[in-house]
Amino acid sequence: MKRAQGSLEYLVLITVVLGISAVVIMFTLGAFGTQKTAGDLNKCKAAASQCLSQLLTGASDCPFCEDACIDAQGRDIQSHEAGCGVACQLCKEGKVNMIGVGVESGGQVTPQCGNSICEATENCENCPQDCGCPPGQVCQNGQCVEEVHKAICGNGVAEEGEDCDGEDLNGQSCQSLGYDKGTLRCDANCHFDSSECKYNKVPIVDFSHLCMKIGSDASYTCYFVASVRDDEDISDWSDEQFLWNIETESGGIGVIGKEVEQTYASLGTYDVSLTVTDNFGASNSTSKAVDLCRALTLKTQCEQEENCEWYTPQLGMAYCRTKTGID
């Protein structure tokens, strides 16, 4: 009986010793301590304000932690649901400053750079291996921003920061820059060269005329020739750019062309006007009163015509003209 009682006490003692050993081992492994491995907590730090808001409204849990965690850069991190539970528990308890991934010690969490997780206080500058920027972005002051491509002058492509590059004028022309005409070019520094761009000048219009009696009949033919002073050569202008309005005995007629003629049956003074429109849309006009009596160069011829008179404005000057008061 005593032997059996002793054996029982021995078994109880062994059980107690084993239990104490297990507890010690569990404490050693952190089962009851305040230290947690990097995988226990997760990425709710970036959404701490949302988590706290859920807490203040009396919600029992943080919905964003149920399916995925959110890292400090706002990216979803899948397959960390277990850690999210711990982080949300901290959030519900109001320990927002303790949310993160790392080792919790003394009520604070210390992120560990190099664990492939971008944690709360890490960024692309202090931990590029965890918080590296995606393609097309660069790190500036701890933030990932769009990469600004540096233009290369001379590659034939007008890039940001360049007016143009070679033949690539970036869709611009002299006209788009406010000029009326000319050829826009690109200089060696990828800036516009507008030296050949010009503002259009209004053409200065004039015409000469020569009227004469041809043949034995009483008709007179007048020849009109347009002249234009402009910064453009008028040799390539079309006849449609010269519009004449010539008065005749029966009224006015419209004629187009650089050089035109008109035949009259009777002497008198007739109004002639010319409007010229240049290649770039600028136009101007001029008009004259054409006196057919001036075609009579001899005094005897002039005095034979009822509507004409020989006029001497000054000594040494005389010509035939339509009598005053006769249209």
C-alpha positions as CSV (number, residue, x, y, z in Angstrom):
1,M,0.0,0.0,0.0
2,K,2.8,2.4,0.9
3,R,4.6,1.3,-2.3
4,A,1.6,2.2,-4.4
5,Q,1.1,5.5,-2.6
6,G,4.8,6.4,-3.1
7,S,4.5,5.6,-6.8
8,L,1.5,7.9,-7.1
9,E,3.3,10.7,-5.4
10,Y,6.2,10.1,-7.8
11,L,4.0,10.3,-10.8
12,V,2.3,13.5,-9.5
13,L,5.8,15.0,-9.0
14,I,6.9,14.1,-12.5
15,T,3.6,15.5,-13.9
16,V,4.2,18.8,-12.1
17,V,7.8,19.0,-13.3
18,L,6.8,18.3,-16.8
19,G,4.0,20.9,-16.6
20,I,6.4,23.6,-15.3
21,S,8.9,22.7,-18.1
22,A,6.1,23.1,-20.7
23,V,5.2,26.5,-19.3
24,V,8.8,27.6,-19.3
25,I,9.2,26.4,-22.9
26,M,6.0,28.2,-23.9
27,F,7.2,31.4,-22.3
28,T,10.5,30.9,-24.0
29,L,8.8,30.6,-27.4
30,G,6.7,33.7,-26.6
31,A,3.3,32.0,-26.2
32,F,2.5,34.1,-23.1
33,G,5.0,37.0,-23.6
34,T,4.8,40.4,-25.2
35,Q,7.1,39.5,-28.0
36,K,5.5,38.6,-31.3
37,T,7.2,37.5,-34.5
38,A,7.0,39.5,-37.7
39,G,4.3,37.3,-39.0
40,D,1.9,37.8,-36.1
41,L,0.9,41.5,-36.8
42,N,0.0,42.8,-40.2
43,K,-0.6,45.8,-42.4
44,C,-3.4,47.8,-40.9
45,K,-1.2,50.8,-40.1
46,A,-2.0,52.7,-43.3
47,A,-5.7,52.4,-42.4
48,A,-5.4,53.1,-38.7
49,S,-7.7,56.1,-39.0
50,Q,-10.4,53.9,-40.6
51,C,-9.8,51.3,-37.9
52,L,-10.2,53.9,-35.2
53,S,-13.3,55.2,-36.8
54,Q,-14.8,51.7,-36.7
55,L,-13.9,51.5,-33.0
56,L,-15.6,54.8,-32.2
57,T,-18.8,53.8,-34.0
58,G,-19.0,50.6,-31.8
59,A,-18.2,48.2,-34.6
60,S,-17.1,44.8,-33.3
61,D,-14.4,44.4,-35.9
62,C,-12.6,46.1,-38.7
63,P,-14.1,44.9,-42.0
64,F,-11.0,45.6,-44.1
65,C,-9.0,43.1,-42.1
66,E,-11.3,40.2,-42.8
67,D,-10.1,39.5,-46.4
68,A,-6.9,41.4,-46.9
69,C,-4.4,43.6,-45.2
70,I,-3.3,47.0,-46.4
71,D,0.3,48.1,-46.2
72,A,1.7,51.5,-45.6
73,Q,1.7,52.4,-49.3
74,G,-2.0,51.4,-49.7
75,R,-1.3,48.1,-51.4
76,D,-3.4,45.0,-50.7
77,I,-1.3,42.2,-49.1
78,Q,-3.1,38.8,-49.4
79,S,-2.6,35.7,-47.3
80,H,-2.0,37.5,-44.0
81,E,-5.5,37.1,-42.4
82,A,-4.1,35.6,-39.2
83,G,-1.9,38.7,-38.5
84,C,-4.8,41.0,-39.3
85,G,-6.8,39.6,-36.4
86,V,-4.1,40.7,-34.0
87,A,-3.8,44.1,-35.6
88,C,-7.5,44.7,-35.6
89,Q,-7.6,43.7,-31.9
90,L,-5.0,46.3,-31.2
91,C,-7.1,48.8,-33.2
92,K,-10.3,47.9,-31.2
93,E,-8.4,48.5,-28.0
94,G,-7.4,51.9,-29.2
95,K,-3.7,51.0,-29.6
96,V,-3.4,52.5,-33.0
97,N,0.2,53.5,-32.6
98,M,1.1,49.8,-32.0
99,I,-0.2,48.6,-35.4
100,G,2.5,47.4,-37.7
101,V,4.6,44.4,-38.7
102,G,7.6,43.8,-36.6
103,V,8.6,43.0,-33.0
104,E,6.3,44.3,-30.3
105,S,8.3,45.3,-27.3
106,G,7.3,47.5,-24.4
107,G,4.0,48.5,-26.0
108,Q,5.6,49.7,-29.3
109,V,6.2,48.0,-32.6
110,T,9.5,48.2,-34.4
111,P,9.3,47.6,-38.2
112,Q,11.9,45.3,-39.7
113,C,13.3,46.4,-43.0
114,G,14.1,43.5,-45.3
115,N,11.1,41.4,-44.5
116,S,9.5,42.1,-48.0
117,I,6.7,44.0,-46.4
118,C,6.4,47.8,-46.6
119,E,5.6,48.7,-43.0
120,A,4.1,51.7,-41.2
121,T,7.3,53.8,-40.8
122,E,9.1,52.5,-43.8
123,N,9.2,54.2,-47.2
124,C,11.0,54.0,-50.5
125,E,13.9,56.1,-49.2
126,N,14.7,54.4,-45.8
127,C,13.7,50.9,-46.9
128,P,13.8,50.6,-50.7
129,Q,14.0,46.8,-50.6
130,D,10.5,46.6,-49.0
131,C,9.0,49.8,-50.3
132,G,10.5,50.1,-53.8
133,C,8.6,52.2,-56.3
134,P,6.7,50.5,-59.2
135,P,7.9,50.9,-62.8
136,G,7.5,54.5,-64.1
137,Q,7.9,56.0,-60.7
138,V,10.9,57.3,-58.7
139,C,11.5,57.9,-55.0
140,Q,11.5,61.5,-53.9
141,N,11.6,62.5,-50.2
142,G,10.2,59.1,-49.3
143,Q,7.3,59.2,-51.7
144,C,6.9,57.4,-55.0
145,V,6.2,60.0,-57.8
146,E,5.9,59.8,-61.5
147,E,9.2,59.7,-63.2
148,V,9.9,62.8,-65.3
149,H,11.6,61.8,-68.6
150,K,14.5,64.0,-69.4
151,A,14.3,65.3,-73.0
152,I,17.2,64.5,-75.3
153,C,17.7,67.3,-77.8
154,G,18.7,66.0,-81.2
155,N,16.9,62.6,-81.3
156,G,14.3,64.0,-83.7
157,V,11.4,63.7,-81.3
158,A,9.9,66.8,-79.6
159,E,9.7,65.8,-75.9
160,E,8.5,67.6,-72.8
161,G,10.6,70.7,-72.2
162,E,11.5,71.1,-75.9
163,D,9.7,73.4,-78.4
164,C,10.8,71.1,-81.3
165,D,13.4,68.6,-82.3
166,G,14.8,68.5,-85.9
167,E,11.9,68.1,-88.3
168,D,9.4,67.5,-85.5
169,L,7.8,70.9,-84.9
170,N,5.3,69.4,-82.4
171,G,2.4,70.3,-84.7
172,Q,3.3,74.0,-84.7
173,S,3.7,76.4,-87.6
174,C,4.3,80.1,-88.2
175,Q,0.5,80.6,-88.3
176,S,-0.1,78.8,-85.0
177,L,2.5,81.1,-83.4
178,G,0.6,84.1,-84.5
179,Y,2.3,85.0,-87.8
180,D,0.6,85.2,-91.1
181,K,3.0,83.2,-93.3
182,G,6.5,81.8,-93.6
183,T,8.4,78.6,-92.7
184,L,8.9,77.6,-89.1
185,R,12.2,75.8,-88.3
186,C,13.9,74.2,-85.3
187,D,17.3,75.4,-84.1
188,A,20.1,73.3,-82.7
189,N,18.9,73.8,-79.1
190,C,15.4,72.5,-79.8
191,H,13.8,75.9,-79.8
192,F,11.6,77.4,-82.5
193,D,13.4,79.5,-85.2
194,S,10.8,81.9,-86.4
195,S,13.2,84.1,-88.4
196,E,11.4,83.2,-91.6
197,C,7.9,83.8,-90.2
198,K,6.3,87.0,-91.3
199,Y,3.3,89.1,-90.7
200,N,1.3,89.7,-93.8
201,K,1.3,93.2,-95.2
202,V,-1.8,94.7,-96.8
203,P,-1.0,95.0,-100.5
204,I,-0.6,98.5,-102.0
205,V,-2.7,98.5,-105.1
206,D,-2.5,100.6,-108.2
207,F,-3.2,100.4,-111.9
208,S,-2.2,102.1,-115.1
209,H,-4.3,102.6,-118.2
210,L,-3.9,103.6,-121.8
211,C,-6.8,104.6,-124.0
212,M,-6.6,105.0,-127.7
213,K,-8.8,105.2,-130.8
214,I,-8.2,102.1,-133.0
215,G,-9.3,102.0,-136.6
216,S,-11.7,104.4,-138.4
217,D,-14.7,103.9,-136.2
218,A,-15.6,106.1,-133.3
219,S,-14.9,103.6,-130.5
220,Y,-12.0,103.8,-128.0
221,T,-10.3,100.9,-126.3
222,C,-8.7,101.3,-122.8
223,Y,-6.1,98.8,-121.5
224,F,-5.8,98.4,-117.7
225,V,-2.7,96.9,-116.0
226,A,-2.7,96.1,-112.3
227,S,0.4,96.8,-110.1
228,V,0.9,95.6,-106.5
229,R,3.5,96.4,-104.0
230,D,3.7,93.6,-101.5
231,D,6.3,91.4,-99.8
232,E,5.2,88.6,-102.1
233,D,5.9,88.1,-105.8
234,I,2.6,88.5,-107.7
235,S,3.9,86.4,-110.6
236,D,2.2,83.3,-109.2
237,W,-1.0,85.0,-108.3
238,S,-4.2,83.8,-110.2
239,D,-6.4,86.1,-112.2
240,E,-9.2,85.6,-109.6
241,Q,-7.2,87.7,-107.2
242,F,-7.7,90.8,-109.3
243,L,-11.2,92.0,-109.4
244,W,-12.1,95.1,-111.6
245,N,-15.3,97.1,-111.6
246,I,-15.4,99.1,-114.8
247,E,-18.0,101.7,-115.5
248,T,-19.4,101.7,-119.1
249,E,-22.1,103.6,-121.0
250,S,-24.6,101.0,-119.8
251,G,-23.5,100.6,-116.3
252,G,-20.8,98.7,-114.4
253,I,-19.2,95.3,-115.2
254,G,-17.0,93.1,-113.2
255,V,-13.8,91.7,-114.8
256,I,-11.0,89.5,-113.4
257,G,-7.4,89.4,-114.4
258,K,-4.1,91.2,-114.0
259,E,-4.5,92.9,-117.3
260,V,-8.0,93.7,-118.8
261,E,-9.4,95.9,-121.6
262,Q,-12.6,97.7,-122.2
263,T,-14.0,99.3,-125.4
264,Y,-16.2,102.5,-125.3
265,A,-18.5,103.9,-127.9
266,S,-18.4,107.5,-126.7
267,L,-16.0,109.8,-125.1
268,G,-16.4,110.8,-121.4
269,T,-15.1,110.1,-117.9
270,Y,-15.6,106.6,-116.5
271,D,-14.9,105.2,-113.0
272,V,-12.7,102.2,-112.7
273,S,-11.9,100.4,-109.4
274,L,-9.6,97.4,-108.7
275,T,-9.6,95.2,-105.6
276,V,-6.6,92.8,-105.1
277,T,-6.5,89.9,-102.5
278,D,-3.1,88.4,-101.9
279,N,-2.2,84.7,-101.2
280,F,-2.8,85.1,-97.5
281,G,-6.2,86.9,-97.6
282,A,-5.1,90.5,-97.2
283,S,-6.9,92.8,-99.7
284,N,-6.9,96.4,-100.7
285,S,-8.6,98.6,-103.4
286,T,-8.1,101.6,-105.5
287,S,-10.2,103.6,-108.0
288,K,-9.7,106.2,-110.7
289,A,-11.7,108.3,-113.0
290,V,-10.6,107.5,-116.5
291,D,-11.0,110.4,-119.0
292,L,-11.2,109.1,-122.6
293,C,-10.6,112.6,-124.0
294,R,-7.0,112.3,-122.7
295,A,-6.6,109.8,-125.5
296,L,-6.6,112.7,-128.0
297,T,-3.1,114.0,-128.1
298,L,-3.6,116.7,-130.7
299,K,-5.4,120.0,-130.1
300,T,-7.2,119.7,-133.4
301,Q,-8.5,116.3,-132.6
302,C,-9.7,117.5,-129.2
303,E,-11.5,120.5,-130.5
304,Q,-13.4,118.3,-133.0
305,E,-15.1,116.4,-130.2
306,E,-18.1,117.9,-128.6
307,N,-17.5,116.6,-125.1
308,C,-13.8,117.4,-125.0
309,E,-11.7,120.6,-124.5
310,W,-8.1,121.5,-124.8
311,Y,-6.8,122.4,-121.3
312,T,-3.7,124.4,-120.4
313,P,-3.2,124.3,-116.6
314,Q,0.2,126.1,-116.9
315,L,2.7,127.4,-119.3
316,G,4.2,124.5,-121.3
317,M,1.5,122.0,-120.3
318,A,-1.6,121.2,-122.2
319,Y,-3.8,118.2,-122.8
320,C,-7.3,117.2,-123.9
321,R,-9.9,116.5,-121.2
322,T,-13.7,116.0,-120.8
323,K,-15.4,119.3,-120.6
324,T,-16.2,120.4,-117.1
325,G,-19.7,119.5,-116.0
326,I,-19.9,116.5,-118.4
327,D,-19.9,113.1,-116.9
